[in-house]
C-alpha cells in the first residue's frame, strides 16, 4: 500500500463526497423534465427541475443534435489542449503571478457555482442566492490561495469539481463522455510514465506555486513520529521527511463529469452505481500502488467508470 490505511480512507472519503456533492449540483442545474409521480393514488405527469440556472455567464450552450454534441466535444478537447500548452508556456516563462491569477479565478468561480446550486436546492425561497454564493466564495478562495491551510484546501476541493462539472456535463452525451475518458487516460499514461509532464507539474505546483490542483495531505509515518518524540526538548533539530499523498484534480473531475452525464441520461441509481464502481477502482489503486512511485490514476478510474455503466445497464 502506497499510503497508510488512515490516509487511504481519507482520500477515498473525499473522492466519494465530492462525487455525491457533484450529483446534487449537476441535478440542481439540470433543465426541467417531466416525470410521472403518484398523487392521491393517481399517476400524473409533473414537471421538476429547471428552476436554477448556471449564473455568472457560465451557462453552457444547449446541444440537441448529435452533430452539436460532437462539435462541442471537439471544442472541449481543443480547449483542454490549449490550456495545457498555455500552462506549460507560462511555467517555462516562470510567470507564476499569471498562473496564480488564472488559478484564483477558476477556484473562485467554480466554488461560487457549487454553493449557488447547493443553496438554491436547500433553500428555494432564499433571495439573492447568486450574490451570497459569490460573497461566501471570496474568503474561501483567499484562504485557499494565500493562507494555504490544509483543511481549507481540501474542503474547497469538494466544491471546485462539482462547480466545474456543472459547466461541462450539459455539453456531453454518453459517447462523447466515454471518448473523453479514453483520451484523458491515454494522455495521463503518457504524461506520467513517458514524458513525466504530470509528475513535474505536480512538483512545480507544490514547490514553486505553493498550490496544488487536487487533494493534498502531508503526513508522517510512525517511524518519523518516533524520531520527533526523541528530538523533543533538544535545541538542535534535524530535518524529517514528510510524506505527501496527492490525487490530481482531473482524477476527481473527469469521473464526476462522467457520472453527471449518466445522471442526466439514465437517472440517479445508475449514477450512484457508476460512482461506487469508480470509487472501488480508486481503492484498488491506492491499495496496490507502491511507495515512491507515481501512477496515472485516470486509466484505472476510467475502467471503473465504464464498469459501473455496464453494471448499471445490466441490472
Secondary structure in CASP SS format (residue, H / E / C, confidence):
PFRMAT SS
TARGET T0000
AUTHOR 0000-0000-0000
METHOD secondary structure of the structure
MODEL  1
X C 1.00
X C 1.00
X C 1.00
X C 1.00
X H 1.00
X H 1.00
X H 1.00
X H 1.00
X H 1.00
X H 1.00
X H 1.00
X H 1.00
X H 1.00
X H 1.00
X H 1.00
X H 1.00
X H 1.00
X H 1.00
X H 1.00
X H 1.00
X H 1.00
X H 1.00
X H 1.00
X H 1.00
X H 1.00
X H 1.00
X H 1.00
X H 1.00
X H 1.00
X C 1.00
X C 1.00
X C 1.00
X E 1.00
X E 1.00
X E 1.00
X E 1.00
X E 1.00
X E 1.00
X E 1.00
X C 1.00
X C 1.00
X E 1.00
X E 1.00
X E 1.00
X E 1.00
X E 1.00
X E 1.00
X E 1.00
X C 1.00
X C 1.00
X C 1.00
X C 1.00
X C 1.00
X C 1.00
X C 1.00
X C 1.00
X C 1.00
X C 1.00
X C 1.00
X C 1.00
X C 1.00
X C 1.00
X C 1.00
X C 1.00
X C 1.00
X H 1.00
X H 1.00
X H 1.00
X H 1.00
X H 1.00
X H 1.00
X H 1.00
X H 1.00
X H 1.00
X H 1.00
X H 1.00
X H 1.00
X H 1.00
X H 1.00
X H 1.00
X H 1.00
X H 1.00
X H 1.00
X H 1.00
X H 1.00
X H 1.00
X H 1.00
X H 1.00
X H 1.00
X H 1.00
X H 1.00
X H 1.00
X C 1.00
X C 1.00
X C 1.00
X H 1.00
X H 1.00
X H 1.00
X H 1.00
X H 1.00
X H 1.00
X H 1.00
X H 1.00
X H 1.00
X H 1.00
X H 1.00
X H 1.00
X H 1.00
X H 1.00
X H 1.00
X H 1.00
X H 1.00
X H 1.00
X H 1.00
X H 1.00
X H 1.00
X H 1.00
X H 1.00
X H 1.00
X H 1.00
X H 1.00
X H 1.00
X C 1.00
X C 1.00
X C 1.00
X C 1.00
X C 1.00
X C 1.00
X H 1.00
X H 1.00
X H 1.00
X H 1.00
X H 1.00
X H 1.00
X H 1.00
X H 1.00
X H 1.00
X H 1.00
X H 1.00
X H 1.00
X H 1.00
X H 1.00
X H 1.00
X H 1.00
X H 1.00
X H 1.00
X H 1.00
X C 1.00
X C 1.00
X H 1.00
X H 1.00
X H 1.00
X H 1.00
X H 1.00
X H 1.00
X H 1.00
X H 1.00
X H 1.00
X H 1.00
X H 1.00
X H 1.00
X H 1.00
X H 1.00
X H 1.00
X H 1.00
X H 1.00
X H 1.00
X H 1.00
X H 1.00
X H 1.00
X H 1.00
X C 1.00
X C 1.00
X H 1.00
X H 1.00
X H 1.00
X H 1.00
X H 1.00
X H 1.00
X H 1.00
X H 1.00
X H 1.00
X H 1.00
X H 1.00
X H 1.00
X H 1.00
X H 1.00
X H 1.00
X H 1.00
X H 1.00
X H 1.00
X H 1.00
X H 1.00
X H 1.00
X C 1.00
X C 1.00
X H 1.00
X H 1.00
X H 1.00
X H 1.00
X H 1.00
X H 1.00
X H 1.00
X H 1.00
X H 1.00
X H 1.00
X H 1.00
X H 1.00
X H 1.00
X C 1.00
X C 1.00
X C 1.00
X C 1.00
X E 1.00
X E 1.00
X E 1.00
X E 1.00
X E 1.00
X E 1.00
X C 1.00
X C 1.00
X H 1.00
X H 1.00
X H 1.00
X H 1.00
X H 1.00
X H 1.00
X H 1.00
X H 1.00
X H 1.00
X H 1.00
X C 1.00
X C 1.00
X C 1.00
X C 1.00
X C 1.00
X C 1.00
X C 1.00
X C 1.00
X C 1.00
X C 1.00
X C 1.00
X E 1.00
X E 1.00
X E 1.00
X E 1.00
X E 1.00
X E 1.00
X H 1.00
X H 1.00
X H 1.00
X H 1.00
X H 1.00
X H 1.00
X H 1.00
X H 1.00
X H 1.00
X H 1.00
X H 1.00
X H 1.00
X H 1.00
X H 1.00
X H 1.00
X H 1.00
X H 1.00
X H 1.00
X C 1.00
X H 1.00
X H 1.00
X H 1.00
X H 1.00
X H 1.00
X H 1.00
X H 1.00
X H 1.00
X H 1.00
X H 1.00
X H 1.00
X H 1.00
X H 1.00
X H 1.00
X H 1.00
X H 1.00
X H 1.00
X H 1.00
X H 1.00
X H 1.00
X H 1.00
X C 1.00
X C 1.00
X C 1.00
X C 1.00
X C 1.00
X C 1.00
X C 1.00
X C 1.00
X H 1.00
X H 1.00
X H 1.00
X H 1.00
X H 1.00
X H 1.00
X H 1.00
X H 1.00
X H 1.00
X H 1.00
X H 1.00
X H 1.00
X H 1.00
X H 1.00
X H 1.00
X H 1.00
X H 1.00
X H 1.00
X C 1.00
END
